[in-house]
Amino acid sequence: MSVNKYAPHIVLLPEDDANRQIANGFICNINSNAIQVMPNAGGWTKVLNKFTNNYAPDMQKFKERRIVLLIDFDNDKDRLSHVTSKIPNDLKKRVFVLGVLSEPEELKKDTGKSFEDIGKILAKDCSDNTNKLWKHSLLKHNQTELERMLLFVKPFLFGA
C-alpha cells in the first residue's frame, strides 16, 4: 500500500531481506497508512545510492516525508558518519539511519526471535516508551537517531 505523500509519513529503505522482515514486523500494529516499506536495496551502499538518486529529489516535493535508511553497520564504527555525510544538509532532519551493529542474523540468534518478532518488539518499545530491545548491545548505538525519529513519527504512527 502507498502512503499519502502530502501527509506526515515515513518510508523505510531496507538493505536486505532480513531488514525488510524486521521492518514488516515493526509496521504490524501501527498506523500502516503512514508508513511504507520499500523493496530490498541489496546492500548498504545501494540503500545510500537509492536514497541519493531516487528519494532525496522527491523529498523536496514531499515536505512531510521522513525516511529511514535501514542498514547493517557490519561492526564499522564509521558507517553512520559516512552515510550521514552523503545526506544533503537540507534533508538531514528528515533522514534517519538505523540498523543492527553487526548484522540482523546475529540479533536474531542472540534474541531467539524471528526477524518479524524483533520488529514487533521494537515497535512496542516505541509505542510504550520503553527500550527493552532497543537497549540490546547490537541496537543501543541507534539511541540518538531513534530519539530524533520518534519526535516526528510518534504522533502519526502511535498516536502519542
Buried (B, 14 or more C-beta within 10 A) or exposed (E): EEBEBEEBBBBBBBBBEBBBBBBBBBBEEBBEBBBBBBEBBBEBBBBBBBBEEEBBEEBEEBEBBBBBBBBBBEEEEEBBEEBBEBBEEEBEEBBBBBBBBBBBEBBBEEBEBEBBBBBBBBBBBBBEEEBEBBEBEBBEBBEEBBEEBBEBBBEBBBEE
